[in-house]
Amino acid sequence: MLKWTDTREIAIGLADTHPDVDPQYVRYTDLHAWVMALPGFSDHPDHSNEKILEAIQMAWMDEV
């Protein structure tokens, strides 16, 4: 089960799920929704914040 703090695993899942997306241009509102929709993700929606979303976005950019 993925949590908001599993940034690397989330980034890998996002890269696999959205291979044609440049993560640099993803809005945080979209990123939040896409993380929530990942298979195996089970954390409370309110447990994320801008710092966490930025860390996920940076890790995703590293993956691609």
C-alpha positions as CSV (number, residue, x, y, z in Angstrom):
1,M,0.0,0.0,0.0
2,L,1.4,3.4,-1.0
3,K,1.3,6.4,1.2
4,W,2.1,10.0,0.4
5,T,5.6,9.6,1.8
6,D,6.5,6.9,-0.7
7,T,7.6,9.5,-3.3
8,R,9.9,7.2,-5.3
9,E,7.3,4.4,-5.7
10,I,4.6,7.0,-6.5
11,A,6.9,8.5,-9.2
12,I,7.5,5.2,-10.8
13,G,3.7,4.5,-10.8
14,L,3.0,7.8,-12.4
15,A,5.7,7.4,-15.0
16,D,4.1,4.0,-15.9
17,T,0.5,5.3,-15.8
18,H,1.2,8.6,-17.7
19,P,4.1,7.8,-20.0
20,D,3.3,10.7,-22.4
21,V,3.1,13.4,-19.8
22,D,6.0,15.8,-19.0
23,P,5.8,15.9,-15.1
24,Q,7.4,19.4,-15.1
25,Y,4.1,20.9,-16.4
26,V,1.6,18.9,-14.3
27,R,-0.5,21.1,-12.0
28,Y,-0.6,20.0,-8.4
29,T,-4.3,19.5,-8.5
30,D,-3.9,17.0,-11.3
31,L,-0.9,15.4,-9.6
32,H,-2.9,14.9,-6.4
33,A,-5.8,13.3,-8.3
34,W,-3.4,11.0,-10.3
35,V,-1.7,9.9,-7.1
36,M,-5.0,9.1,-5.5
37,A,-6.0,7.0,-8.5
38,L,-2.8,4.9,-8.5
39,P,-3.3,1.2,-7.9
40,G,-2.3,0.3,-4.3
41,F,-2.5,3.9,-3.1
42,S,-4.3,4.1,0.2
43,D,-3.6,7.3,2.2
44,H,-5.9,10.0,3.2
45,P,-6.3,12.8,0.6
46,D,-5.7,15.5,3.2
47,H,-2.3,14.1,4.2
48,S,-0.6,15.7,1.2
49,N,0.7,19.2,0.9
50,E,2.6,21.3,-1.5
51,K,6.0,20.0,-0.2
52,I,5.0,16.4,-0.7
53,L,3.5,17.0,-4.1
54,E,6.7,18.9,-5.1
55,A,8.8,15.9,-3.9
56,I,6.7,13.5,-6.0
57,Q,7.0,15.8,-9.0
58,M,10.8,16.0,-8.7
59,A,11.1,12.2,-8.3
60,W,8.9,11.7,-11.3
61,M,11.1,14.0,-13.4
62,D,14.1,11.9,-12.3
63,E,12.3,8.8,-13.5
64,V,11.8,10.2,-17.0
